[in-house]
Amino acid sequence: MATRRNARGPARGPDGPETPDAAGLAARRVAQAAVAELLGKGRALALEDALAQGARAAGLDAADAGLARAIATATFRRLGFLERALGARMAQGLPRDEPRLLALLATGAAQILDLNVPDHAAVDLSVRLAKGDRSLQHLAGLVNAVLRRVVRERGAILAEAGPPLDHNTPAWLAARWREAYGDAAGAIAAAHLRGAAVDLTVRAEPETWAERLGATLLPTGSLRLTDVRAPVAELSGYGEGAWWVQDAAAALPARLLEPRPGEAVADLCAAPGGKTAQLAAAGAQVMAVDRSAARLERLRQNLARLGLEAEVRVGDALDLTEEAAFDAVLLDAPCSATGTIRRHPDVAWTKTEADLARLTALQARLLHKAASLVRPGGRLVYCTCSLEPEEGEAQIAAFLARHAGYERVPVRPEEIGGLAELIGAQGDLRTLPSHLGGAPGPDLGGLDGFFASRLCRRA
């Protein structure tokens, strides 16, 4: 049975009486447990969900929850590098079949190498975690010795960091990106190390809100916050519903759908709702569908804050019966999410190549269903937050081969801020994490990796 502890109070474990937690210990325990869960053979959670569950169970306050998130995120962001560094400093190598030990060592090393925390706190609290875990108690000395060596050899370890595509990317992903993107694969992996800023979609007056929030107005129309020190909910405009958080790349597919006032539009796999908000803000009559009731509740809350309306339906899009009922349909299909690694670094280490076959089959079924919902002359936009061609370009090529009643409507540079480099050879949208990331222009901080194809049903 799992130990339940409080961030500020005592902890009762399976091995002994109550003892007070040292400052920061509960946060590190939550981070280590979340990393271990994702690296282990248990439930496949997203890191943010595992952290949220752990923080609630431990009663962490906002500061400690933030520390846990920072540690876990830093661990996954450079997990390949950390594994190399740790393995080279252990006589028997890194125990990959022991996720709790691996997570404890990796979170400790991440604090030492990448976070602004005192070395003694990173080492001492990691050792305390080992001593408080029945399965790791006998390895507390090893944890202490390895992490102290990381402290001593910090400079040499950091100097060992090689190209992130080679040293910090799972081999199966690195091979795929080299084949699909050539020289750009290295820039993609480098962008993942930089992380992601907070992007906003505004309902109106982007220049005014950029000035008010100290944000950068991107060519695509989104605002980018590069130095967010206050909680997002405390920023100007949040309470009045002037904007919502949405990655700049994720905002493009709904714009490509070109929703018009009064049109009937279906948003399939709609949660968490950024695209629904865009469609509703354009005046469309939106039906938002998703299988997750919990995520749709968040969508409803966001729409209420924004003062927008949509029909929200819990259910599987494959079960919809509204044949040829919509002027436009947006399908943001479930995918491997490899385009979001700079924002969710755990994706690189928790997905496998075997996941692709299941996902691409589901995408094909959803795309076929979406096509049946569009009236003659209507539009369909298919998108995924994936870098994998099977979930993008290949999916659309197969769809068009099967559906003679549809044709592609190429994306035009002026629709996406003049960024012609975001348009693929066939006229589809293909954003990469390395786009907006420097040469030949200024470094605007990158984009999530997205694919989108705009299709029209022949009248």
FENVEN-V327433 format. One record per backbone hydrogen bond with DSSP energy under -1.0 kcal/mol. CO is the residue of the C=O (numbers start at 1). NH is the residue of the N-H. E is the energy in kcal/mol with one decimal. If there is no record, write none. Layout:
# FENVEN-V327433
CO:NH:E + CO:NH:E
This chain:
# FENVEN-V327433
11:19:-1.4 + 19:11:-2.0 + 22:25:-2.3 + 24:28:-1.8 + 25:29:-2.4 + 26:30:-2.3 + 27:31:-2.2 + 28:32:-2.8 + 29:33:-2.4 + 30:34:-2.3 + 31:35:-2.4 + 32:36:-2.5 + 33:37:-2.3 + 34:38:-2.0 + 35:39:-2.1 + 36:40:-1.6 + 43:45:-1.3 + 46:50:-2.4 + 47:51:-2.8 + 48:52:-2.1 + 49:53:-2.5 + 50:54:-2.2 + 51:55:-2.9 + 52:56:-2.2 + 53:57:-2.4 + 54:58:-2.1 + 55:60:-2.2 + 58:7:-1.3 + 61:65:-2.7 + 62:66:-2.1 + 63:67:-2.0 + 64:68:-2.6 + 65:69:-2.2 + 66:70:-2.4 + 67:71:-2.5 + 68:72:-2.5 + 69:73:-2.6 + 70:74:-2.3 + 71:75:-2.0 + 72:76:-2.1 + 73:77:-2.4 + 74:78:-1.3 + 76:79:-1.1 + 78:82:-2.8 + 79:83:-2.8 + 80:84:-1.9 + 81:85:-2.4 + 82:86:-2.8 + 83:87:-2.7 + 84:88:-2.0 + 86:89:-1.4 + 87:90:-1.3 + 90:93:-1.8 + 94:96:-1.7 + 95:98:-1.8 + 98:102:-2.6 + 99:103:-2.7 + 100:104:-2.0 + 101:105:-2.6 + 102:106:-2.8 + 103:107:-2.7 + 104:108:-1.8 + 105:109:-2.7 + 106:110:-2.5 + 107:111:-1.6 + 108:112:-1.7 + 109:113:-2.8 + 110:114:-2.5 + 115:117:-1.8 + 118:122:-2.0 + 119:123:-2.5 + 120:124:-2.8 + 121:125:-2.2 + 122:126:-1.0 + 123:127:-2.3 + 124:128:-2.2 + 125:129:-2.0 + 126:130:-2.0 + 127:131:-2.6 + 128:132:-1.9 + 130:133:-1.4 + 133:136:-1.9 + 133:137:-1.5 + 136:139:-2.3 + 137:140:-1.5 + 139:143:-2.5 + 140:144:-2.4 + 141:145:-2.5 + 142:146:-2.8 + 143:147:-2.3 + 144:148:-2.0 + 145:149:-1.8 + 146:150:-2.0 + 147:151:-2.0 + 148:152:-2.3 + 149:153:-2.5 + 151:154:-1.2 + 153:157:-2.7 + 154:158:-2.7 + 155:159:-1.8 + 163:166:-1.2 + 163:167:-2.9 + 164:168:-1.8 + 170:174:-2.5 + 171:175:-2.4 + 172:176:-1.6 + 173:177:-2.8 + 174:178:-2.2 + 175:179:-1.8 + 176:180:-2.4 + 177:181:-3.0 + 178:182:-1.6 + 181:184:-1.9 + 182:185:-1.8 + 184:188:-2.1 + 185:189:-2.2 + 186:190:-2.1 + 187:191:-2.1 + 188:192:-1.5 + 198:225:-3.5 + 199:246:-2.2 + 200:223:-2.5 + 201:244:-1.9 + 205:209:-2.1 + 206:210:-2.3 + 207:211:-1.9 + 208:212:-2.3 + 209:213:-2.3 + 210:215:-2.4 + 216:224:-2.4 + 218:221:-1.9 + 222:218:-2.8 + 223:200:-2.7 + 224:216:-2.4 + 225:198:-1.8 + 231:234:-2.2 + 232:235:-1.9 + 235:238:-1.8 + 237:242:-2.6 + 238:241:-1.5 + 242:203:-2.3 + 244:201:-2.8 + 247:251:-1.3 + 249:252:-1.4 + 252:256:-2.2 + 253:257:-1.2 + 255:258:-1.0 + 260:263:-2.1 + 263:285:-3.6 + 264:327:-1.9 + 264:328:-1.5 + 265:287:-2.4 + 266:330:-3.0 + 267:289:-2.6 + 268:332:-1.5 + 270:273:-1.4 + 273:277:-2.4 + 274:278:-1.7 + 275:279:-2.4 + 276:280:-2.8 + 277:281:-2.7 + 278:282:-1.2 + 279:284:-1.8 + 280:283:-1.7 + 283:262:-2.8 + 285:265:-2.4 + 286:311:-3.0 + 287:267:-2.9 + 288:313:-3.2 + 289:270:-2.6 + 290:315:-2.4 + 292:296:-1.9 + 293:297:-1.6 + 294:298:-1.4 + 295:299:-1.7 + 296:300:-2.6 + 297:301:-2.2 + 298:302:-2.3 + 299:303:-2.6 + 300:304:-2.4 + 301:305:-2.2 + 302:306:-2.1 + 303:308:-2.6 + 311:288:-3.4 + 313:290:-1.6 + 316:319:-2.3 + 317:320:-1.4 + 321:323:-2.2 + 322:325:-1.1 + 326:375:-2.7 + 327:379:-2.0 + 328:266:-2.0 + 329:381:-2.5 + 330:268:-2.9 + 331:333:-1.0 + 331:383:-2.6 + 337:340:-1.9 + 339:449:-3.0 + 340:343:-1.2 + 340:344:-3.2 + 344:347:-2.0 + 346:349:-1.1 + 346:350:-1.1 + 347:351:-1.6 + 352:355:-1.5 + 353:356:-1.2 + 355:359:-2.1 + 356:360:-3.1 + 357:361:-1.7 + 358:362:-1.9 + 359:363:-2.7 + 360:364:-2.1 + 361:365:-1.7 + 362:366:-2.6 + 363:367:-2.8 + 364:368:-2.0 + 365:369:-2.2 + 366:370:-3.1 + 367:371:-2.2 + 368:372:-1.2 + 370:373:-1.0 + 372:324:-2.8 + 373:326:-2.4 + 375:378:-2.5 + 378:457:-2.6 + 379:329:-1.9 + 380:455:-3.4 + 381:331:-2.9 + 382:453:-2.5 + 383:333:-1.7 + 384:451:-2.5 + 385:339:-2.0 + 388:391:-1.7 + 389:392:-1.5 + 389:394:-2.2 + 392:396:-2.1 + 393:397:-2.2 + 394:398:-2.2 + 395:399:-2.0 + 396:400:-2.8 + 397:401:-1.6 + 398:402:-1.2 + 399:403:-1.8 + 403:406:-1.6 + 405:458:-3.0 + 407:456:-2.7 + 412:415:-1.9 + 413:416:-1.6 + 413:418:-2.7 + 416:419:-1.1 + 418:420:-1.8 + 419:422:-2.0 + 420:423:-1.8 + 422:430:-3.2 + 424:427:-1.7 + 427:411:-3.0 + 428:424:-3.4 + 429:452:-2.0 + 432:435:-1.9 + 434:437:-1.2 + 436:444:-1.9 + 436:446:-1.5 + 438:441:-2.0 + 450:431:-2.4 + 451:384:-1.9 + 452:429:-2.8 + 453:382:-2.2 + 454:409:-3.3 + 455:380:-2.7 + 456:407:-1.9 + 457:377:-2.2
